[in-house]
Amino acid sequence: MNTFLLIRKLWPFVRNYRGSLILALLLTTIGALLAQVTPLVMEYSVNTVQGLLKRPIDNTEVIRVVGSLVAILLTKELLALLVQLGQKFLSDRIRFRMAADLYDFTISRIASYHLSFFAQDQNQIGKLEKRIDKGIDSLTKTVKNLFVDIAPMVANAAFALVLIYNKNIGVGIVATLVLPVYAYISREQTNRQKQIRRNIQEVRENKANALYGLLESIFVVKSFVRESYEQRRQQVLNLSLCEKEIRHHRTNYWFDGLKSIAEQVGIVLVFVVTIYFVLNRQMTVGAILLHIMLFNNVSAPVRHLHRIYDEYTEALTYAEGFFDMIENNSYLHQRGSLKPTSWTGHFSLQNVDFVYPNGKQALHNVTLDLKPGKVTALVGLSGAGKSSALNLLAGFYNPTRGSVLLDGQPLADYDSELVRENVGLVLQKNHIFAGTIEENIRYGRLEATTEEVIEAARQASLHHQVQQLPKGYQTEARALSGGQQQRIAIARLFLKNPPVLLLDEPTASLDAITAEQIKDSLDAIKQNRTVLIISHNISQIMDADQIYVLQEGEVVGQGTHESLYQSGGLYRDIIDSNARTLNISRLAATVLG
Ligand code: ADP
């Protein structure tokens, strides 16, 4: 990342505030001109006072001269204050509005990324959060630095230099000499700090992520009494950050010292050269004050430059990660152009291999068919690849080899929003958002009425329990039990009422009675829909029109319950083991007998 690139990337966001920027620059110029008034007035004062001393004191003249000088200085200060206020108001406006714009843009980009983006190690939630926060903060700070800090300083220094040159070229050259020395030291400083800063950013992201993980798993941490273990893990990251920060600051102190020496040498040189000209009677005594003050106008900005430069180089580092994140077109969902008005809902996987971004191959040459209007079940042990197959059918990931088809066309050719609108998902982890039960159910169809939300809850066997809660549907959904949260997800599905249902363990965390109620409700809406169900509940499997048995990512059997059971193998083992777990013979004796 370099300055030119940064400005080019920032420009689309800055462009909206062109008017404010031009005004800010105008104020900058006025402010810089005003800053030269004091040295000039001071020179004039010294020379005038010297002139007055040569004659007998005339009180009226003294009052007139001093009065007008005070009036000029006060007016200048007042004007400078107004200009500064204007600049600050404008800069805040640009800065905070731009931060909001950048944030909006980042959210819209990231939300549209393919799931594989979030599966990357460097994009874990905590790390992303830090990158967004730090990125936006340092970028907007840069814009502020550029228009509120650097621009006035540079303008101020430039006007002061012009005045010095105007007075005397020799003094001008001496005053200018210090600038390249200063710039050289600053550049060296930045180059040395670049790598340290990158490391700091990485450790900061890891720290944020580790903290996020710790807080998220606090129950597990406590139940296994792993507080001190976690504390040590945090300590290691903290210590590493600490050392890097100290090294970073220490390097800065050395370089700041060097820059301070360069500045002092500059002042001394200007002082000596001016005194030389004064003693040669080529300048008035007032020139000493004028030159020292003007040189101060040159060196003060330069002195502040390192802070701005520091923040700026920091911004460059963060900008790199930030723009990489928001400009990553390879993760953008390519929305296909196919928008059929009707389809049969015939989903299939054809010879699909699928490897997760971390290299784990979850599916090997899998071919399966979801017949329209029929229920298909996936059976297999944990880790067999059932959820992965479902993720591919839902379009969350793309297959590594082979194809995912809908009505014979690649799924990727369809408009993904249209497909998602028509597919209802209940996943193993049914995420419940921070918000009320009503809001969470309504997520299924945002325009649904309250009555429709209640009806969906009723179908998901949730309504009765919600009624018992003091705040009813306004209860915070995250305060509910796992099973209740799962029913919210199912209610969401009922509300959406899509023609295709992909269900991953829909009744996994429910008690037997609720599971049966949900099964009945699902059975009711399954009619004439394309359904894929993954379940360990054999009653839901047995009823399926077609069953696929998966083992270690491969399809090892396919057929109906009866045919698969007859042919033995894994399916038979699973059913038998289920029967034994249920203690069928005893159950039959008590229930039927
Ligand atoms: P099932 O649903 O049958 O229990 P999955 O489809 O969840 O199995 O997992 C199949 C294999 O893929 C497992 O070995 C699992 O560890 C791996 N896997 C699942 N999700 C991911 C992921 N996000 N990243 C990497 N590997 C994964």
Boltz pocket constraint, residues with backbone or C-beta under 6 A from the ligand:
constraints:
  - pocket:
      binder: B
      contacts: [[A, 119], [A, 356], [A, 357], [A, 358], [A, 360], [A, 361], [A, 362], [A, 380], [A, 381], [A, 382], [A, 383], [A, 384], [A, 385], [A, 386], [A, 387], [A, 388], [A, 389]]
      max_distance: 6.0
